[in-house]
Amino acid sequence: MATNKELLAKGVKYLFGALPLMFVGPIILNSSFKNKDNPYYYLVLSIGIVVCLSAMFLAFKGIKTMTDALFNDKQ
């Protein structure tokens, strides 16, 4: 079982992982919407959607891990 300090550090790592994805995802989506006539439109659009969803997942997991470390006293 991890200590509260280790869980807090793990949550911060998740948030730092989500931070660049929060900027890259919308840039990719915007790029795909500007080039709708490109044959790779659907590929770039799907990559942008996956990047945005992974950013949301990592941010949620990071915040949940940090709140578990701060408010759970089950250890």
mmCIF file of the N, C-alpha and C atoms, coordinates in Angstrom:
data_MODEL
# 
_entry.id   MODEL 
# 
loop_
_atom_site.group_PDB 
_atom_site.id 
_atom_site.type_symbol 
_atom_site.label_atom_id 
_atom_site.label_alt_id 
_atom_site.label_comp_id 
_atom_site.label_asym_id 
_atom_site.label_entity_id 
_atom_site.label_seq_id 
_atom_site.pdbx_PDB_ins_code 
_atom_site.Cartn_x 
_atom_site.Cartn_y 
_atom_site.Cartn_z 
_atom_site.occupancy 
_atom_site.B_iso_or_equiv 
_atom_site.pdbx_formal_charge 
_atom_site.auth_seq_id 
_atom_site.auth_comp_id 
_atom_site.auth_asym_id 
_atom_site.auth_atom_id 
_atom_site.pdbx_PDB_model_num 
ATOM 1   N N  . MET A 1 1  ? 0.838   -1.186 0.000   1.00 0.00 ? 1  MET A N  1 
ATOM 2   C CA . MET A 1 1  ? 0.000   0.000  0.000   1.00 0.00 ? 1  MET A CA 1 
ATOM 3   C C  . MET A 1 1  ? 0.879   1.243  0.000   1.00 0.00 ? 1  MET A C  1 
ATOM 4   N N  . ALA A 1 2  ? 0.561   2.184  -0.837  1.00 0.00 ? 2  ALA A N  1 
ATOM 5   C CA . ALA A 1 2  ? 1.355   3.409  -0.946  1.00 0.00 ? 2  ALA A CA 1 
ATOM 6   C C  . ALA A 1 2  ? 0.957   4.390  0.156   1.00 0.00 ? 2  ALA A C  1 
ATOM 7   N N  . THR A 1 3  ? 1.926   5.166  0.593   1.00 0.00 ? 3  THR A N  1 
ATOM 8   C CA . THR A 1 3  ? 1.633   6.173  1.601   1.00 0.00 ? 3  THR A CA 1 
ATOM 9   C C  . THR A 1 3  ? 0.958   7.370  0.942   1.00 0.00 ? 3  THR A C  1 
ATOM 10  N N  . ASN A 1 4  ? 0.466   8.272  1.765   1.00 0.00 ? 4  ASN A N  1 
ATOM 11  C CA . ASN A 1 4  ? -0.230  9.443  1.249   1.00 0.00 ? 4  ASN A CA 1 
ATOM 12  C C  . ASN A 1 4  ? 0.698   10.328 0.420   1.00 0.00 ? 4  ASN A C  1 
ATOM 13  N N  . LYS A 1 5  ? 1.951   10.431 0.846   1.00 0.00 ? 5  LYS A N  1 
ATOM 14  C CA . LYS A 1 5  ? 2.905   11.264 0.118   1.00 0.00 ? 5  LYS A CA 1 
ATOM 15  C C  . LYS A 1 5  ? 3.195   10.674 -1.266  1.00 0.00 ? 5  LYS A C  1 
ATOM 16  N N  . GLU A 1 6  ? 3.313   9.353  -1.343  1.00 0.00 ? 6  GLU A N  1 
ATOM 17  C CA . GLU A 1 6  ? 3.546   8.698  -2.631  1.00 0.00 ? 6  GLU A CA 1 
ATOM 18  C C  . GLU A 1 6  ? 2.335   8.828  -3.543  1.00 0.00 ? 6  GLU A C  1 
ATOM 19  N N  . LEU A 1 7  ? 1.132   8.705  -2.979  1.00 0.00 ? 7  LEU A N  1 
ATOM 20  C CA . LEU A 1 7  ? -0.084  8.866  -3.782  1.00 0.00 ? 7  LEU A CA 1 
ATOM 21  C C  . LEU A 1 7  ? -0.215  10.298 -4.296  1.00 0.00 ? 7  LEU A C  1 
ATOM 22  N N  . LEU A 1 8  ? 0.138   11.261 -3.474  1.00 0.00 ? 8  LEU A N  1 
ATOM 23  C CA . LEU A 1 8  ? 0.084   12.651 -3.898  1.00 0.00 ? 8  LEU A CA 1 
ATOM 24  C C  . LEU A 1 8  ? 1.064   12.902 -5.041  1.00 0.00 ? 8  LEU A C  1 
ATOM 25  N N  . ALA A 1 9  ? 2.257   12.349 -4.950  1.00 0.00 ? 9  ALA A N  1 
ATOM 26  C CA . ALA A 1 9  ? 3.242   12.500 -6.022  1.00 0.00 ? 9  ALA A CA 1 
ATOM 27  C C  . ALA A 1 9  ? 2.777   11.819 -7.303  1.00 0.00 ? 9  ALA A C  1 
ATOM 28  N N  . LYS A 1 10 ? 2.122   10.691 -7.159  1.00 0.00 ? 10 LYS A N  1 
ATOM 29  C CA . LYS A 1 10 ? 1.591   9.988  -8.323  1.00 0.00 ? 10 LYS A CA 1 
ATOM 30  C C  . LYS A 1 10 ? 0.490   10.808 -9.009  1.00 0.00 ? 10 LYS A C  1 
ATOM 31  N N  . GLY A 1 11 ? -0.364  11.436 -8.228  1.00 0.00 ? 11 GLY A N  1 
ATOM 32  C CA . GLY A 1 11 ? -1.404  12.287 -8.790  1.00 0.00 ? 11 GLY A CA 1 
ATOM 33  C C  . GLY A 1 11 ? -0.842  13.497 -9.508  1.00 0.00 ? 11 GLY A C  1 
ATOM 34  N N  . VAL A 1 12 ? 0.218   14.070 -8.958  1.00 0.00 ? 12 VAL A N  1 
ATOM 35  C CA . VAL A 1 12 ? 0.864   15.211 -9.608  1.00 0.00 ? 12 VAL A CA 1 
ATOM 36  C C  . VAL A 1 12 ? 1.495   14.774 -10.925 1.00 0.00 ? 12 VAL A C  1 
ATOM 37  N N  . LYS A 1 13 ? 2.063   13.568 -10.964 1.00 0.00 ? 13 LYS A N  1 
ATOM 38  C CA . LYS A 1 13 ? 2.638   13.046 -12.207 1.00 0.00 ? 13 LYS A CA 1 
ATOM 39  C C  . LYS A 1 13 ? 1.563   12.879 -13.270 1.00 0.00 ? 13 LYS A C  1 
ATOM 40  N N  . TYR A 1 14 ? 0.401   12.384 -12.871 1.00 0.00 ? 14 TYR A N  1 
ATOM 41  C CA . TYR A 1 14 ? -0.700  12.251 -13.830 1.00 0.00 ? 14 TYR A CA 1 
ATOM 42  C C  . TYR A 1 14 ? -1.102  13.619 -14.384 1.00 0.00 ? 14 TYR A C  1 
ATOM 43  N N  . LEU A 1 15 ? -1.173  14.609 -13.519 1.00 0.00 ? 15 LEU A N  1 
ATOM 44  C CA . LEU A 1 15 ? -1.553  15.949 -13.972 1.00 0.00 ? 15 LEU A CA 1 
ATOM 45  C C  . LEU A 1 15 ? -0.499  16.559 -14.881 1.00 0.00 ? 15 LEU A C  1 
ATOM 46  N N  . PHE A 1 16 ? 0.780   16.338 -14.571 1.00 0.00 ? 16 PHE A N  1 
ATOM 47  C CA . PHE A 1 16 ? 1.834   16.836 -15.454 1.00 0.00 ? 16 PHE A CA 1 
ATOM 48  C C  . PHE A 1 16 ? 1.825   16.106 -16.795 1.00 0.00 ? 16 PHE A C  1 
ATOM 49  N N  . GLY A 1 17 ? 1.384   14.862 -16.806 1.00 0.00 ? 17 GLY A N  1 
ATOM 50  C CA . GLY A 1 17 ? 1.239   14.140 -18.072 1.00 0.00 ? 17 GLY A CA 1 
ATOM 51  C C  . GLY A 1 17 ? 0.068   14.652 -18.893 1.00 0.00 ? 17 GLY A C  1 
ATOM 52  N N  . ALA A 1 18 ? -0.974  15.091 -18.216 1.00 0.00 ? 18 ALA A N  1 
ATOM 53  C CA . ALA A 1 18 ? -2.163  15.589 -18.910 1.00 0.00 ? 18 ALA A CA 1 
ATOM 54  C C  . ALA A 1 18 ? -1.970  17.003 -19.437 1.00 0.00 ? 18 ALA A C  1 
ATOM 55  N N  . LEU A 1 19 ? -1.089  17.765 -18.817 1.00 0.00 ? 19 LEU A N  1 
ATOM 56  C CA . LEU A 1 19 ? -0.916  19.171 -19.197 1.00 0.00 ? 19 LEU A CA 1 
ATOM 57  C C  . LEU A 1 19 ? -0.534  19.369 -20.663 1.00 0.00 ? 19 LEU A C  1 
ATOM 58  N N  . PRO A 1 20 ? 0.492   18.695 -21.195 1.00 0.00 ? 20 PRO A N  1 
ATOM 59  C CA . PRO A 1 20 ? 0.786   18.924 -22.618 1.00 0.00 ? 20 PRO A CA 1 
ATOM 60  C C  . PRO A 1 20 ? -0.313  18.418 -23.540 1.00 0.00 ? 20 PRO A C  1 
ATOM 61  N N  . LEU A 1 21 ? -0.992  17.344 -23.134 1.00 0.00 ? 21 LEU A N  1 
ATOM 62  C CA . LEU A 1 21 ? -2.070  16.828 -23.967 1.00 0.00 ? 21 LEU A CA 1 
ATOM 63  C C  . LEU A 1 21 ? -3.243  17.791 -24.044 1.00 0.00 ? 21 LEU A C  1 
ATOM 64  N N  . MET A 1 22 ? -3.430  18.597 -22.996 1.00 0.00 ? 22 MET A N  1 
ATOM 65  C CA . MET A 1 22 ? -4.501  19.588 -22.997 1.00 0.00 ? 22 MET A CA 1 
ATOM 66  C C  . MET A 1 22 ? -4.258  20.690 -24.019 1.00 0.00 ? 22 MET A C  1 
ATOM 67  N N  . PHE A 1 23 ? -3.019  20.921 -24.390 1.00 0.00 ? 23 PHE A N  1 
ATOM 68  C CA . PHE A 1 23 ? -2.708  21.920 -25.404 1.00 0.00 ? 23 PHE A CA 1 
ATOM 69  C C  . PHE A 1 23 ? -2.597  21.304 -26.790 1.00 0.00 ? 23 PHE A C  1 
ATOM 70  N N  . VAL A 1 24 ? -2.039  20.095 -26.881 1.00 0.00 ? 24 VAL A N  1 
ATOM 71  C CA . VAL A 1 24 ? -1.811  19.466 -28.177 1.00 0.00 ? 24 VAL A CA 1 
ATOM 72  C C  . VAL A 1 24 ? -3.122  18.989 -28.802 1.00 0.00 ? 24 VAL A C  1 
ATOM 73  N N  . GLY A 1 25 ? -4.026  18.454 -27.996 1.00 0.00 ? 25 GLY A N  1 
ATOM 74  C CA . GLY A 1 25 ? -5.288  17.932 -28.516 1.00 0.00 ? 25 GLY A CA 1 
ATOM 75  C C  . GLY A 1 25 ? -6.119  18.963 -29.270 1.00 0.00 ? 25 GLY A C  1 
ATOM 76  N N  . PRO A 1 26 ? -6.421  20.113 -28.676 1.00 0.00 ? 26 PRO A N  1 
ATOM 77  C CA . PRO A 1 26 ? -7.192  21.121 -29.414 1.00 0.00 ? 26 PRO A CA 1 
ATOM 78  C C  . PRO A 1 26 ? -6.456  21.671 -30.641 1.00 0.00 ? 26 PRO A C  1 
ATOM 79  N N  . ILE A 1 27 ? -5.131  21.712 -30.590 1.00 0.00 ? 27 ILE A N  1 
ATOM 80  C CA . ILE A 1 27 ? -4.384  22.163 -31.767 1.00 0.00 ? 27 ILE A CA 1 
ATOM 81  C C  . ILE A 1 27 ? -4.564  21.177 -32.913 1.00 0.00 ? 27 ILE A C  1 
ATOM 82  N N  . ILE A 1 28 ? -4.499  19.889 -32.617 1.00 0.00 ? 28 ILE A N  1 
ATOM 83  C CA . ILE A 1 28 ? -4.702  18.875 -33.649 1.00 0.00 ? 28 ILE A CA 1 
ATOM 84  C C  . ILE A 1 28 ? -6.127  18.937 -34.186 1.00 0.00 ? 28 ILE A C  1 
ATOM 85  N N  . LEU A 1 29 ? -7.107  19.099 -33.290 1.00 0.00 ? 29 LEU A N  1 
ATOM 86  C CA . LEU A 1 29 ? -8.499  19.207 -33.740 1.00 0.00 ? 29 LEU A CA 1 
ATOM 87  C C  . LEU A 1 29 ? -8.708  20.431 -34.620 1.00 0.00 ? 29 LEU A C  1 
ATOM 88  N N  . ASN A 1 30 ? -8.155  21.546 -34.240 1.00 0.00 ? 30 ASN A N  1 
ATOM 89  C CA . ASN A 1 30 ? -8.281  22.761 -35.037 1.00 0.00 ? 30 ASN A CA 1 
ATOM 90  C C  . ASN A 1 30 ? -7.627  22.588 -36.403 1.00 0.00 ? 30 ASN A C  1 
ATOM 91  N N  . SER A 1 31 ? -6.492  21.932 -36.430 1.00 0.00 ? 31 SER A N  1 
ATOM 92  C CA . SER A 1 31 ? -5.806  21.678 -37.691 1.00 0.00 ? 31 SER A CA 1 
ATOM 93  C C  . SER A 1 31 ? -6.646  20.785 -38.599 1.00 0.00 ? 31 SER A C  1 
ATOM 94  N N  . SER A 1 32 ? -7.290  19.794 -38.014 1.00 0.00 ? 32 SER A N  1 
ATOM 95  C CA . SER A 1 32 ? -8.105  18.900 -38.848 1.00 0.00 ? 32 SER A CA 1 
ATOM 96  C C  . SER A 1 32 ? -9.352  19.618 -39.372 1.00 0.00 ? 32 SER A C  1 
ATOM 97  N N  . PHE A 1 33 ? -9.947  20.488 -38.566 1.00 0.00 ? 33 PHE A N  1 
ATOM 98  C CA . PHE A 1 33 ? -11.137 21.207 -39.023 1.00 0.00 ? 33 PHE A CA 1 
ATOM 99  C C  . PHE A 1 33 ? -10.814 22.231 -40.104 1.00 0.00 ? 33 PHE A C  1 
ATOM 100 N N  . LYS A 1 34 ? -9.589  22.736 -40.113 1.00 0.00 ? 34 LYS A N  1 
ATOM 101 C CA . LYS A 1 34 ? -9.194  23.685 -41.154 1.00 0.00 ? 34 LYS A CA 1 
ATOM 102 C C  . LYS A 1 34 ? -8.911  22.994 -42.481 1.00 0.00 ? 34 LYS A C  1 
ATOM 103 N N  . ASN A 1 35 ? -8.613  21.700 -42.469 1.00 0.00 ? 35 ASN A N  1 
ATOM 104 C CA . ASN A 1 35 ? -8.252  20.965 -43.685 1.00 0.00 ? 35 ASN A CA 1 
ATOM 105 C C  . ASN A 1 35 ? -9.251  19.846 -43.959 1.00 0.00 ? 35 ASN A C  1 
ATOM 106 N N  . LYS A 1 36 ? -10.517 20.192 -44.117 1.00 0.00 ? 36 LYS A N  1 
ATOM 107 C CA . LYS A 1 36 ? -11.540 19.170 -44.336 1.00 0.00 ? 36 LYS A CA 1 
ATOM 108 C C  . LYS A 1 36 ? -11.423 18.492 -45.696 1.00 0.00 ? 36 LYS A C  1 
ATOM 109 N N  . ASP A 1 37 ? -10.786 19.139 -46.658 1.00 0.00 ? 37 ASP A N  1 
ATOM 110 C CA . ASP A 1 37 ? -10.666 18.539 -47.984 1.00 0.00 ? 37 ASP A CA 1 
ATOM 111 C C  . ASP A 1 37 ? -9.458  17.616 -48.103 1.00 0.00 ? 37 ASP A C  1 
ATOM 112 N N  . ASN A 1 38 ? -8.654  17.520 -47.072 1.00 0.00 ? 38 ASN A N  1 
ATOM 113 C CA . ASN A 1 38 ? -7.479  16.659 -47.067 1.00 0.00 ? 38 ASN A CA 1 
ATOM 114 C C  . ASN A 1 38 ? -7.913  15.204 -46.943 1.00 0.00 ? 38 ASN A C  1 
ATOM 115 N N  . PRO A 1 39 ? -7.234  14.281 -47.645 1.00 0.00 ? 39 PRO A N  1 
ATOM 116 C CA . PRO A 1 39 ? -7.620  12.860 -47.529 1.00 0.00 ? 39 PRO A CA 1 
ATOM 117 C C  . PRO A 1 39 ? -7.351  12.265 -46.140 1.00 0.00 ? 39 PRO A C  1 
ATOM 118 N N  . TYR A 1 40 ? -6.483  12.899 -45.356 1.00 0.00 ? 40 TYR A N  1 
ATOM 119 C CA . TYR A 1 40 ? -6.188  12.407 -44.010 1.00 0.00 ? 40 TYR A CA 1 
ATOM 120 C C  . TYR A 1 40 ? -7.037  13.096 -42.939 1.00 0.00 ? 40 TYR A C  1 
ATOM 121 N N  . TYR A 1 41 ? -8.136  13.713 -43.346 1.00 0.00 ? 41 TYR A N  1 
ATOM 122 C CA . TYR A 1 41 ? -8.980  14.465 -42.412 1.00 0.00 ? 41 TYR A CA 1 
ATOM 123 C C  . TYR A 1 41 ? -9.466  13.584 -41.265 1.00 0.00 ? 41 TYR A C  1 
ATOM 124 N N  . TYR A 1 42 ? -10.021 12.426 -41.597 1.00 0.00 ? 42 TYR A N  1 
ATOM 125 C CA . TYR A 1 42 ? -10.599 11.571 -40.555 1.00 0.00 ? 42 TYR A CA 1 
ATOM 126 C C  . TYR A 1 42 ? -9.518  10.970 -39.652 1.00 0.00 ? 42 TYR A C  1 
ATOM 127 N N  . LEU A 1 43 ? -8.353  10.709 -40.209 1.00 0.00 ? 43 LEU A N  1 
ATOM 128 C CA . LEU A 1 43 ? -7.257  10.190 -39.390 1.00 0.00 ? 43 LEU A CA 1 
ATOM 129 C C  . LEU A 1 43 ? -6.784  11.246 -38.380 1.00 0.00 ? 43 LEU A C  1 
ATOM 130 N N  . VAL A 1 44 ? -6.568  12.466 -38.840 1.00 0.00 ? 44 VAL A N  1 
ATOM 131 C CA . VAL A 1 44 ? -6.118  13.533 -37.953 1.00 0.00 ? 44 VAL A CA 1 
ATOM 132 C C  . VAL A 1 44 ? -7.208  13.879 -36.937 1.00 0.00 ? 44 VAL A C  1 
ATOM 133 N N  . LEU A 1 45 ? -8.463  13.869 -37.366 1.00 0.00 ? 45 LEU A N  1 
ATOM 134 C CA . LEU A 1 45 ? -9.575  14.129 -36.456 1.00 0.00 ? 45 LEU A CA 1 
ATOM 135 C C  . LEU A 1 45 ? -9.644  13.073 -35.356 1.00 0.00 ? 45 LEU A C  1 
ATOM 136 N N  . SER A 1 46 ? -9.499  11.816 -35.729 1.00 0.00 ? 46 SER A N  1 
ATOM 137 C CA . SER A 1 46 ? -9.565  10.755 -34.712 1.00 0.00 ? 46 SER A CA 1 
ATOM 138 C C  . SER A 1 46 ? -8.365  10.820 -33.762 1.00 0.00 ? 46 SER A C  1 
ATOM 139 N N  . ILE A 1 47 ? -7.188  11.167 -34.272 1.00 0.00 ? 47 ILE A N  1 
ATOM 140 C CA . ILE A 1 47 ? -6.023  11.325 -33.390 1.00 0.00 ? 47 ILE A CA 1 
ATOM 141 C C  . ILE A 1 47 ? -6.259  12.476 -32.410 1.00 0.00 ? 47 ILE A C  1 
ATOM 142 N N  . GLY A 1 48 ? -6.822  13.575 -32.880 1.00 0.00 ? 48 GLY A N  1 
ATOM 143 C CA . GLY A 1 48 ? -7.118  14.704 -32.003 1.00 0.00 ? 48 GLY A CA 1 
ATOM 144 C C  . GLY A 1 48 ? -8.131  14.355 -30.930 1.00 0.00 ? 48 GLY A C  1 
ATOM 145 N N  . ILE A 1 49 ? -9.138  13.588 -31.309 1.00 0.00 ? 49 ILE A N  1 
ATOM 146 C CA . ILE A 1 49 ? -10.151 13.175 -30.333 1.00 0.00 ? 49 ILE A CA 1 
ATOM 147 C C  . ILE A 1 49 ? -9.539  12.251 -29.286 1.00 0.00 ? 49 ILE A C  1 
ATOM 148 N N  . VAL A 1 50 ? -8.696  11.324 -29.715 1.00 0.00 ? 50 VAL A N  1 
ATOM 149 C CA . VAL A 1 50 ? -8.048  10.407 -28.767 1.00 0.00 ? 50 VAL A CA 1 
ATOM 150 C C  . VAL A 1 50 ? -7.138  11.169 -27.816 1.00 0.00 ? 50 VAL A C  1 
ATOM 151 N N  . VAL A 1 51 ? -6.405  12.152 -28.334 1.00 0.00 ? 51 VAL A N  1 
ATOM 152 C CA . VAL A 1 51 ? -5.506  12.941 -27.482 1.00 0.00 ? 51 VAL A CA 1 
ATOM 153 C C  . VAL A 1 51 ? -6.321  13.741 -26.459 1.00 0.00 ? 51 VAL A C  1 
ATOM 154 N N  . CYS A 1 52 ? -7.434  14.333 -26.889 1.00 0.00 ? 52 CYS A N  1 
ATOM 155 C CA . CYS A 1 52 ? -8.269  15.096 -25.956 1.00 0.00 ? 52 CYS A CA 1 
ATOM 156 C C  . CYS A 1 52 ? -8.887  14.192 -24.886 1.00 0.00 ? 52 CYS A C  1 
ATOM 157 N N  . LEU A 1 53 ? -9.359  13.029 -25.295 1.00 0.00 ? 53 LEU A N  1 
ATOM 158 C CA . LEU A 1 53 ? -9.942  12.108 -24.323 1.00 0.00 ? 53 LEU A CA 1 
ATOM 159 C C  . LEU A 1 53 ? -8.899  11.590 -23.336 1.00 0.00 ? 53 LEU A C  1 
ATOM 160 N N  . SER A 1 54 ? -7.689  11.330 -23.824 1.00 0.00 ? 54 SER A N  1 
ATOM 161 C CA . SER A 1 54 ? -6.649  10.869 -22.901 1.00 0.00 ? 54 SER A CA 1 
ATOM 162 C C  . SER A 1 54 ? -6.235  11.982 -21.938 1.00 0.00 ? 54 SER A C  1 
ATOM 163 N N  . ALA A 1 55 ? -6.264  13.231 -22.383 1.00 0.00 ? 55 ALA A N  1 
ATOM 164 C CA . ALA A 1 55 ? -5.968  14.347 -21.477 1.00 0.00 ? 55 ALA A CA 1 
ATOM 165 C C  . ALA A 1 55 ? -7.027  14.437 -20.385 1.00 0.00 ? 55 ALA A C  1 
ATOM 166 N N  . MET A 1 56 ? -8.289  14.274 -20.763 1.00 0.00 ? 56 MET A N  1 
ATOM 167 C CA . MET A 1 56 ? -9.354  14.316 -19.758 1.00 0.00 ? 56 MET A CA 1 
ATOM 168 C C  . MET A 1 56 ? -9.230  13.146 -18.794 1.00 0.00 ? 56 MET A C  1 
ATOM 169 N N  . PHE A 1 57 ? -8.901  11.960 -19.301 1.00 0.00 ? 57 PHE A N  1 
ATOM 170 C CA . PHE A 1 57 ? -8.755  10.792 -18.433 1.00 0.00 ? 57 PHE A CA 1 
ATOM 171 C C  . PHE A 1 57 ? -7.604  10.972 -17.442 1.00 0.00 ? 57 PHE A C  1 
ATOM 172 N N  . LEU A 1 58 ? -6.446  11.433 -17.943 1.00 0.00 ? 58 LEU A N  1 
ATOM 173 C CA . LEU A 1 58 ? -5.302  11.623 -17.052 1.00 0.00 ? 58 LEU A CA 1 
ATOM 174 C C  . LEU A 1 58 ? -5.564  12.716 -16.018 1.00 0.00 ? 58 LEU A C  1 
ATOM 175 N N  . ALA A 1 59 ? -6.248  13.770 -16.415 1.00 0.00 ? 59 ALA A N  1 
ATOM 176 C CA . ALA A 1 59 ? -6.556  14.838 -15.460 1.00 0.00 ? 59 ALA A CA 1 
ATOM 177 C C  . ALA A 1 59 ? -7.511  14.322 -14.382 1.00 0.00 ? 59 ALA A C  1 
ATOM 178 N N  . PHE A 1 60 ? -8.520  13.582 -14.793 1.00 0.00 ? 60 PHE A N  1 
ATOM 179 C CA . PHE A 1 60 ? -9.460  13.024 -13.820 1.00 0.00 ? 60 PHE A CA 1 
ATOM 180 C C  . PHE A 1 60 ? -8.757  12.058 -12.872 1.00 0.00 ? 60 PHE A C  1 
ATOM 181 N N  . LYS A 1 61 ? -7.921  11.187 -13.437 1.00 0.00 ? 61 LYS A N  1 
ATOM 182 C CA . LYS A 1 61 ? -7.224  10.214 -12.608 1.00 0.00 ? 61 LYS A CA 1 
ATOM 183 C C  . LYS A 1 61 ? -6.247  10.902 -11.653 1.00 0.00 ? 61 LYS A C  1 
ATOM 184 N N  . GLY A 1 62 ? -5.588  11.953 -12.116 1.00 0.00 ? 62 GLY A N  1 
ATOM 185 C CA . GLY A 1 62 ? -4.662  12.686 -11.265 1.00 0.00 ? 62 GLY A CA 1 
ATOM 186 C C  . GLY A 1 62 ? -5.372  13.382 -10.120 1.00 0.00 ? 62 GLY A C  1 
ATOM 187 N N  . ILE A 1 63 ? -6.492  14.041 -10.413 1.00 0.00 ? 63 ILE A N  1 
ATOM 188 C CA . ILE A 1 63 ? -7.245  14.732 -9.363  1.00 0.00 ? 63 ILE A CA 1 
ATOM 189 C C  . ILE A 1 63 ? -7.820  13.729 -8.370  1.00 0.00 ? 63 ILE A C  1 
ATOM 190 N N  . LYS A 1 64 ? -8.323  12.600 -8.878  1.00 0.00 ? 64 LYS A N  1 
ATOM 191 C CA . LYS A 1 64 ? -8.873  11.578 -7.989  1.00 0.00 ? 64 LYS A CA 1 
ATOM 192 C C  . LYS A 1 64 ? -7.785  10.984 -7.095  1.00 0.00 ? 64 LYS A C  1 
ATOM 193 N N  . THR A 1 65 ? -6.610  10.740 -7.657  1.00 0.00 ? 65 THR A N  1 
ATOM 194 C CA . THR A 1 65 ? -5.506  10.202 -6.859  1.00 0.00 ? 65 THR A CA 1 
ATOM 195 C C  . THR A 1 65 ? -5.071  11.198 -5.790  1.00 0.00 ? 65 THR A C  1 
ATOM 196 N N  . MET A 1 66 ? -5.021  12.463 -6.146  1.00 0.00 ? 66 MET A N  1 
ATOM 197 C CA . MET A 1 66 ? -4.625  13.479 -5.167  1.00 0.00 ? 66 MET A CA 1 
ATOM 198 C C  . MET A 1 66 ? -5.661  13.623 -4.060  1.00 0.00 ? 66 MET A C  1 
ATOM 199 N N  . THR A 1 67 ? -6.940  13.585 -4.400  1.00 0.00 ? 67 THR A N  1 
ATOM 200 C CA . THR A 1 67 ? -7.960  13.699 -3.347  1.00 0.00 ? 67 THR A CA 1 
ATOM 201 C C  . THR A 1 67 ? -7.964  12.449 -2.465  1.00 0.00 ? 67 THR A C  1 
ATOM 202 N N  . ASP A 1 68 ? -7.705  11.292 -3.044  1.00 0.00 ? 68 ASP A N  1 
ATOM 203 C CA . ASP A 1 68 ? -7.582  10.090 -2.218  1.00 0.00 ? 68 ASP A CA 1 
ATOM 204 C C  . ASP A 1 68 ? -6.416  10.192 -1.246  1.00 0.00 ? 68 ASP A C  1 
ATOM 205 N N  . ALA A 1 69 ? -5.320  10.775 -1.722  1.00 0.00 ? 69 ALA A N  1 
ATOM 206 C CA . ALA A 1 69 ? -4.156  10.926 -0.851  1.00 0.00 ? 69 ALA A CA 1 
ATOM 207 C C  . ALA A 1 69 ? -4.412  11.942 0.258   1.00 0.00 ? 69 ALA A C  1 
ATOM 208 N N  . LEU A 1 70 ? -5.185  12.973 -0.034  1.00 0.00 ? 70 LEU A N  1 
ATOM 209 C CA . LEU A 1 70 ? -5.417  14.010 0.955   1.00 0.00 ? 70 LEU A CA 1 
ATOM 210 C C  . LEU A 1 70 ? -6.529  13.684 1.947   1.00 0.00 ? 70 LEU A C  1 
ATOM 211 N N  . PHE A 1 71 ? -7.567  12.995 1.498   1.00 0.00 ? 71 PHE A N  1 
ATOM 212 C CA . PHE A 1 71 ? -8.746  12.821 2.341   1.00 0.00 ? 71 PHE A CA 1 
ATOM 213 C C  . PHE A 1 71 ? -9.006  11.411 2.833   1.00 0.00 ? 71 PHE A C  1 
ATOM 214 N N  . ASN A 1 72 ? -8.330  10.406 2.318   1.00 0.00 ? 72 ASN A N  1 
ATOM 215 C CA . ASN A 1 72 ? -8.532  9.039  2.814   1.00 0.00 ? 72 ASN A CA 1 
ATOM 216 C C  . ASN A 1 72 ? -7.495  8.719  3.874   1.00 0.00 ? 72 ASN A C  1 
ATOM 217 N N  . ASP A 1 73 ? -7.955  8.216  5.001   1.00 0.00 ? 73 ASP A N  1 
ATOM 218 C CA . ASP A 1 73 ? -7.073  7.833  6.092   1.00 0.00 ? 73 ASP A CA 1 
ATOM 219 C C  . ASP A 1 73 ? -7.161  6.342  6.359   1.00 0.00 ? 73 ASP A C  1 
ATOM 220 N N  . LYS A 1 74 ? -7.290  5.552  5.292   1.00 0.00 ? 74 LYS A N  1 
ATOM 221 C CA . LYS A 1 74 ? -7.415  4.102  5.466   1.00 0.00 ? 74 LYS A CA 1 
ATOM 222 C C  . LYS A 1 74 ? -6.072  3.410  5.619   1.00 0.00 ? 74 LYS A C  1 
ATOM 223 N N  . GLN A 1 75 ? -4.964  4.101  5.341   1.00 0.00 ? 75 GLN A N  1 
ATOM 224 C CA . GLN A 1 75 ? -3.655  3.464  5.454   1.00 0.00 ? 75 GLN A CA 1 
ATOM 225 C C  . GLN A 1 75 ? -3.362  3.283  6.888   1.00 0.00 ? 75 GLN A C  1 
# 
